[in-house]
Amino acid sequence: MYFQLRKLILWPRHDGEPRIVEFHPGVVNVISGASKTGKSAVIPIIDYCLASDKCAIPVGVIRENCSWFGVLIDTVEGQKLLARREPGDKQSTSDMVMIEGAEVEIPAHIEDKGTTTQVVKAMLNRLAGLTNLDFEPEADSNFKSRPSFRDLMAFTFQPQNIVANPDVMFFKADTTEHREKLKTIFPYILQAVTADILQARYELDRLSRNLRRRENDLKAMVTAANAWRMEAQSWLRQAIEFGLLSADQIIPTDWPEIVDLLRRVVEANGDAAHPTLAGVDTALDRLQALRAEETVVATELTRHRQRLSELRRLLESSDIYGSSLRIQRDRLALSDWLQKLSTDAEASEPVALISNGGKQKIDQLTDALASIEVRLRPIRVCPTRWTAKCFVSARRQKRSSSGSTRSAERSACSSGIRRQPSRPSTGLTVWSASLAVWNRRSSYTTAPTSPPTCGRKLTRSRHRSPSYSARFLRPKSHESSAMQSTVSRRRPDA
């Protein structure tokens, strides 16, 4: 593409000659001058005259004294003058003037517009030789639309903000819109993706749509053929029942054989035909076989529904079990803070004055917290949709950690931490501890734990002091009846 900038023209608002800045083609042009003389406005003026969406020309002397901005460019088709009106208070305007010719003379004044930015963009796209195809067929995003001459400005301009920014390399790449479009057109600019490849993509997309349409037509035809075959087979069974065919006639499955057999039925003498006992027996056998098949399918469906219901109850009870363990962990998390405070705190801290027996109790609380963390591991790793294998794995991990949990419970009981009794069949463990630093009016309840087969329902009792009770219900099964147990937390003794 041959595209050389020859002149930059500024038309004043009042009577006067236009200001022209000439450029020499084929060489590097350096513009120098004092500060605030308009050097930084050169790139925004050129970008605005090349049909940009917004006017980035700095507001000040230039925009206040100019009515039109223009550039004269050399192309393979000759010279082209592109002029655009100053937008005033607007962000931009589509009013433009385009003059073409072998040698274009700069007019002294521009009275009115002669074209729009859309026409200029189409002309620039044609000069650049860009394809009219989108990068992706039927693309919903503008980032995958066809390349434009405006997209090439990322490789053309390097203003001061781009040079001074170490995180941005290309013009206007600091915005999401231009950055995503630059990612799309970059392979096209490097010729890694050519117009032939884009055309092949469109052809592949067209053939794929045709293939999907033919496949859908084939599926519809196969469905219709199967329906016709089943209907024809039912006609043959009726013919056997009415005596038009022999009772030992085998119903074929191939369509040509079915048609031949139906033709025999049509050609047979209908007046001589009469129902036979063998034909009725054949129909009854067919009916009995269908009923037996229906029974098997209904039984299988019931079994799967029951299995699905059990898995859903298992999932719900597992969530409740994990929630109760998390509540217990959160309430025992105070032990870590107390242990750290009693170890590292200064002598002036009240917690640091805890006797050795109190520190031992805190250590036991910390061990209980660690055992709860162990029991929470299988719940964390299990997927959202529980399976029998996941449940068995969780149960095994729970059994492996039960030994350490029981030892922690025994040591806690020997140190003064009381374990409230509960029904042995439920396997529930409730811990309570009395510490001097706790408020005697507060009620600290540790949520009980249970296997993942139990459900939980919390109820608030209407006593003067806060009290909660946790009720665990084991799902009913054909092997064991429902099991219920209620454990209540009471405020610690003074």
N, C-alpha and C positions, 0 to 999 in steps of 0.2 A: 504494500500500500504506500503510495507516494502522497505525503501530506505535509506541506511546509508552510509555516507561518511567515507572512511577508510584512504585514502592517497591523498596527493596533490603532484604532481611530476612536476619538471622543468628540461627539458633536455637542456644542454648548447649548444651553437653554435660550440664550439671547443671541442676537445677531453677531456673527463672528465666524472666522474660519475654523474648521475642525482641527483638533490637535492630533497629530499623526506621529507615531513612534514606529520607525522602520526597523526590520530585522533582515539579516543577511542569511540566505539559505545555505545549508551545507556546512556551516561553521557554528562554533559556540558563541552566543551573543551574551555579553556581560553588561548589565545595567548597574550603574553606580550613581550615587548622589547623596546629598545630605539627609539627615533624619527627617521623617515626616514629609517627604516629597512624593510619596505615592509608589515607591518601589514594591512594597508588599501587596499593592492592589493589582499588579499586573496579572498574576495567576487567577485571582477571582474574576477579573474582567474577561479573560480568555475563556474560563470555564462557563461563565454566564452566557457568552455569545455562542458557545457550542451546545446550547439548549439544555442547561442544567435545570433541575426542578426548583431550586431556590437561589436567590441572589445573595452571594456571600461577599459582595463588594462592601468595604467598610463605609459606614454612615459618616459623612463629614463633607469636606470641601468637594470631593469628586462627585458624589451623588447629588449634592446641592446645585452644582453648576453644569451638570451634563444631562442632556435629554435622551441621547441614544449612545450605545456602545457598539463597536463593531470590530471585526477582524477580517483581514484579507488573506486567503490561503491559496496555495498552489496545489493542484491535483492533476491526475492524469487526464481529466476532462477539461482542464484550463483553470482559470482563476475564478474564485467564488468569494463574494462579499456577503458576510453574515452580520447583520446588525439587529440589535434588540433594544426595545424601549426600556428606559429607567423605570423600575416598578413603583416608585414613590413610597407610599405608606404600606404597600402590599409586600408579601414575601417574594413574589415574582409575577411576571406577566408573560402571556403567550404571543404577544405582538412582536413579529420579526419581519425583516426585509432580507431577501436573498436575490443577489444580482450575479448572473453567470456570464462568462464570456472568455475569449482568449486573452484579452487585456481589459480589465475592469477599471473604469475611472471613478475615483472617489467623489460622490456628490457633495455639494456644499451644504445642503440641508436635506433632511428626511421629513416629509410631511405626514405620511400615514403608513400603516403596516401593509405588507404585500403578501405575507404568508404567516404560518404559525410554527410553533416549536415541534409539533408532531410531523409536519412535512419536512422540516430540517433534519429531524432524527432519522426519518426514513431515507433521506438522501445520504446522510452520513453512514448509515448501515449498509447502503448499497455500495458506497465508495470503499468501505472496509471489507467488503466481500463476505459478510457474516451470513450464516445460515438462517433460514426462517423456521427451522424445526426446534421444538423444545428439547431440553436435555433428557426429559423423561416423558413418554407418551401419557397423556391424560394426567399431567401433574397438577395437583391442587395448590401447591405452594408456588409463590412467585420466585422463590429461590431457584427453581428448576425450569424456569421459563427460558425462552430463546435468548441468546447473547445479543447485547446491544452495544452500539458505539459508546454509549455513556459508561458501560462497564469497563471499557478500556482506559478510562481516565485514571484508574487506580495505578496504572503503569506509566502515566504521562506526567503527572504533577508531583512535586516534592516541596510543599510549602514549609514555612518555618515550624509550625506545630508538629509536623511529621519528622522533620530533621532533629528537633529537640526531644522527641519522645522516644525513649529506648524500647518501648513495648509495642510500637506500631511501625510498620515498614511501608505500608501502601496507603495511598490517598483515600480518605474516608473509611478506612478499615477499622476505625474505632467504634463504629456503629454496627449493631447486629445485622441489620438489613444488608449493608454493603459487604460485611465480612462473610456472611453465608453465600451471597451471590459470587464473591470472589473465589470461594472454595469450589463453587460449581464450574465457573468458567476457566479456572486455572489449567486443567488438563486440555481444554480446547485451545487455549492460547499457546501451550507448549506443543500442540499438534499430537498429543497422545490420544485425543479424541477428535476425529475429523468429521466433516459433513457426511462422508460415506458411512461412517460408523453410526451416526445418528439416524441416517436413512435406513440402515439395516435394523436398528432398534425398532423403528416404526413398522418396518415390514414384519419383523418378528412378532411385534405386538398384534398386528392385524391378523397374522396367521394363527396366533394363539387364541384370539377371540373367535376366529372361525372354527378352530378345533374344539373349543369349549361348546360352541353352539351345536356342532355336529354330534358331539358326545351327548349333549342333553337330548337332542332329537333321537339318538340311538336308544338312550335309556327309556324315553317315552314309548318308542316303538316296541322295545322288549317288554315293557310293562303291559302294553296293549295286547301283544301276542300271548303273553302268559294268561291274561284275563280271558282271551278268546279260547285258549286251550282248555282252561278249567271249565268254561261254560260248555264247550263241546263234549268234554268228558262227562259232565252232568247229564247232557242229552243222551249219551250212550247208556248211562246207568238207568235212566228212565226207560230207554228202549228195552233193556234187559228186563226191567220190572213189568213192562206191558207185554212182554212176550215177543217183541219184534226181533230180538236177538236171543241166542241160546244162553242159558244160565252160566255155562262154563266159559263164556267169552271173556277174554282178558282185555282190559281197557288199555290201549296203547298210549304211549307218551309222546311219540313223534307226530308232528302235525300232518304230514302226508298220509300216514296210516289212519289217523283219526278221520280225515276227510274221506278216505276210501270207505271206511266203515259206515260213516254217515250216509254215503251214497247207497250202500247196500240196504240201509234202513229205509231210505226213500223209495227204492225200487221194490222193496218187499211188499207182499199183499197184506194190507192193514186189516181187511175184513177177516182173514183167517187167523190173525194173531189174537191171542188171549193170554191173560196173566197165568203164570204157572207157579206152583208151589216152590220150585227151585229158584225162580226169579225173586219171589218174595223173601225167601231165606237169604239170598245174596244181599238184598237191600237191608234186611235186619242185621246181618253180620256186619255190613258196612256201618250201620248206625251204632251198633255196639262197640265197634272199634273206635269210632269217633268219640263216643262218650268216655271210653277208657282213656283215650289220649287227652281228653279235656280234664279228666280227674287228675292225671299225672301232672299236667301243666298247672292246674289250680293248686295242687299240693306243693309243687316247686315254688310257685309264686308266693304262697303263704309262708313257706320256710324262709325265702329271701326277705320278705317283709319283716318277719320276726327277727331275723338276723340284723337287718338295718335298724330296727327299733332298739335292739340291744346295744348296737354300736353307738347309737346316738345317746342312749343313757350313760354308756361308758364314757363318752366324750364329756358330757355334762358333769358327771361325778368327778372325772379327772380334773376339770377346771376348778370345781369347788374344792377338791383336795389340795390342789396347788395354791389356791387363794388362801386357804386356812394355814398352810405352811408359810406362806409369805407374811401373813399377819403375825404369826408366831416369831418369824425371823426378825421382823421390824421391831417387835416389842423387846426381843432379847438383844437387839443391836445396842441397847444402852450399856450392856456389859462390857463391850469393847471400849467405850468411852470411859467407863468407870475404871477399868483395868489400866488404861493408859494414864489416867489422871492419878491413880494411886501409885503408879510406878515412877512417873516423870515429874509429878507436881512438887511444888515446894512444901516445906513443912507447915506453912501458913494456910494451905488449902485444907478445908474440912475433910475432903475425901481422902487426902493423903494420910490422915490420922486413923484410918481404919485399922483395926487390929489384924493380926495374922489370920484369925478365924474368919473375919469378914473378907479378907483378900482371897482366902480359899473358896469361899462361897462365890465370889466374883469369877474365879477361875472355873468353877463348876458351871456357872451360867455361860461362860465363853465356850466351854466344851459342848454344852447343849446346843448353842448356836451353830457350832461347826457341824454337829450331827444333822441339824436341820438343813444346812447347806448341802450335805451329802444326799439327803432325801429329795432335795429339789432338783438335782441334776437330771434324773430320768424324765422329769416333767418338762424341763427346758428343752431337751433334745427331741422329744416326741413331736411328730408332725401334727398339723391341725386335724387331719383325718386319721383317727386312730385305727389301727389294725390289731389283730390278735397277736401278731409277732411283736409289735411295739409294747403291748400290754404285758406280755410274758417277760420281755427284757426289763421293763420297769419293775416288775415284781422281783426278778432275780437281783437287780441292783439294790432294791430295798432290803431283801433278806441279807445280802452281803454286808450292808451297813447297820443291820439291826444289832449285831454284837457290840459294836462300839457305842451305839445309842443306849443299850441296856446297862453297860458298864458306867456310862456317864450318869444314868439315872440312879444307880445304886450308890455311887460316890456322892451324888448330890443329896440323896436322902440321909446319908451318914453325916453330912456337913450341916444339916439343919434346913435344907430346902425340902419342903413337904410335897409329897406326891399324893394328890387326892385320889381315893379309890374310885374305880369305875367297873363296869361289867367286864369280866374277863373275855367274854365272847367277842366284844367289839374291838379290843386291842387299842383302846383310846388312852392317851397319856396326857394328863393335865398337870402343869407345873405352876407353883405359886411360891413367891419368895417375899420375905419381909425385910426391908432395908430401912435404916434410919433416915436416909436421905429422901425417901419417898414421902409424899403427902399422905397423911393417914386418911384423909377424906376421899382420896382418889381411889379408883378401882382399876387395877391393871389385870386384864384378863388375857391369858394366853390361849389362842384358839387351839382346840384339840386337833389331833391328827388322826387320820384313818387311811386305810388302803384306798386305792382309786376306784373301788366299787361302791363307795358310800356317797350319799348326797348329804348336804348340810343346809339347815335353815336356821337363821339367827332370829331370836325374838327378844325384845326388850321387856324386862319385867317391870312392874309398876311398884317398886319399892322406893323407899326414901333415898337409899344410896344406889348408885349406878350398878346394875347387875345384868349380865347377859347370860343366856343359855344357848347352847349349841345342840341341835337335835340331828342325829345321824340316822338315815334310813337306808337300809340295804335293799336293792331292787329285788322284787319277787322273782322266784324261779320255781320250776317244777320239782326241784330237789330239796329246797329249804324254804321255810316261811319267812315273812318279813321280820326283821330284827331292828329294834329301836333302843336307843339309849340316850339319856339326857345328862349332860354334864354342866353344871352351873359354876360360875366363878363368883366368889364372894370377896369382899374387901379384906386385905390382910389384917391379921390381928395386931393390935398395938404392942 
